[in-house]
């Protein structure tokens, strides 16, 4: 008689385990996307600060940034401010997560 209980428990536990696993993978994808935004912002800020053109700084950051990221580059006196923004979709059934990173670098002389 106890054989039926194990089957019923497994039928309830497996979907719950899959949901937790899916959320964990979504969290890892989101953290990876945030780190890529930070790296892209730093790369572009460094390139612009050393005197590269805005287009060259964007090109340097493009391979590092997550797909679909938008890079805004501003120059304020002796500083370069780079902001990277993206809405990351970790899965078809998860909502998009807005991510952004900002890097500031002093222009080299």
C-alpha positions as CSV (number, residue, x, y, z in Angstrom):
1,X,0.0,0.0,0.0
2,X,2.9,2.4,0.6
3,X,4.1,2.0,-3.0
4,X,1.4,4.4,-4.2
5,X,2.6,7.1,-1.7
6,X,6.1,7.2,-3.2
7,X,4.7,7.7,-6.7
8,X,2.4,10.5,-5.5
9,X,5.2,12.2,-3.7
10,X,7.4,12.0,-6.7
11,X,4.7,13.4,-8.9
12,X,4.5,16.4,-6.6
13,X,8.2,16.8,-5.9
14,X,9.5,16.7,-9.5
15,X,7.6,19.7,-10.8
16,X,8.6,21.7,-7.7
17,X,12.2,20.6,-8.2
18,X,12.1,21.7,-11.9
19,X,10.6,25.1,-11.0
20,X,13.4,25.7,-8.4
21,X,16.0,24.5,-10.9
22,X,14.6,26.9,-13.6
23,X,14.7,29.8,-11.2
24,X,18.2,29.0,-10.3
25,X,19.3,28.9,-13.9
26,X,17.5,32.2,-14.5
27,X,19.3,33.8,-11.6
28,X,22.7,32.6,-13.0
29,X,21.9,34.0,-16.4
30,X,20.9,37.3,-14.9
31,X,24.1,37.6,-12.8
32,X,26.1,36.7,-15.9
33,X,24.3,39.5,-17.8
34,X,25.0,42.0,-15.1
35,X,28.7,41.1,-15.0
36,X,28.9,41.5,-18.8
37,X,27.3,44.9,-18.5
38,X,29.9,46.0,-16.0
39,X,32.7,44.7,-18.1
40,X,31.4,46.4,-21.2
41,X,31.0,49.7,-19.5
42,X,34.6,49.5,-18.1
43,X,36.0,48.5,-21.4
44,X,34.3,51.4,-23.3
45,X,35.3,53.9,-20.6
46,X,38.9,52.8,-20.6
47,X,39.1,53.0,-24.4
48,X,37.4,56.5,-24.5
49,X,39.6,57.8,-21.7
50,X,42.8,56.9,-23.5
51,X,41.7,58.9,-26.5
52,X,39.9,56.4,-28.8
53,X,36.9,57.7,-30.7
54,X,33.4,57.1,-29.4
55,X,32.9,54.6,-32.2
56,X,36.1,52.7,-31.3
57,X,35.1,52.6,-27.7
58,X,31.7,51.2,-28.6
59,X,33.4,48.6,-30.9
60,X,35.7,47.5,-28.1
61,X,32.7,47.0,-25.7
62,X,30.4,45.3,-28.2
63,X,31.9,41.7,-27.9
64,X,31.7,42.0,-24.1
65,X,28.2,43.4,-23.8
66,X,25.1,41.1,-23.6
67,X,23.2,40.9,-26.9
68,X,20.8,43.8,-27.4
69,X,22.7,46.1,-25.0
70,X,22.6,49.9,-25.5
71,X,25.7,51.8,-24.7
72,X,25.6,55.5,-23.9
73,X,28.9,57.4,-23.8
74,X,29.1,61.0,-22.5
75,X,32.1,63.2,-22.0
76,X,32.0,65.7,-19.1
77,X,35.2,67.8,-18.9
78,X,38.0,65.4,-17.9
79,X,35.6,62.4,-17.4
80,X,34.1,59.8,-19.6
81,X,30.8,58.3,-18.4
82,X,29.6,55.1,-20.0
83,X,26.3,53.5,-19.2
84,X,25.2,50.1,-20.5
85,X,21.6,49.1,-20.4
86,X,19.8,45.9,-21.5
87,X,16.6,44.1,-20.7
88,X,17.6,40.5,-20.2
89,X,15.2,37.6,-20.8
90,X,16.5,34.6,-18.9
91,X,13.8,32.3,-20.3
92,X,10.6,32.4,-22.4
93,X,8.4,32.1,-19.3
94,X,10.4,34.6,-17.1
95,X,9.8,38.3,-17.3
96,X,12.6,40.5,-18.7
97,X,15.0,41.9,-16.1
98,X,16.3,45.4,-16.7
99,X,20.1,45.6,-16.1
100,X,22.4,48.5,-16.2
101,X,26.0,49.4,-15.3
102,X,27.9,52.6,-15.2
103,X,31.6,53.3,-15.5
104,X,33.5,56.6,-15.1
105,X,37.1,57.1,-16.2
106,X,39.3,60.2,-16.2
107,X,40.6,61.2,-19.6
108,X,44.3,60.5,-19.9
109,X,46.6,63.3,-21.0
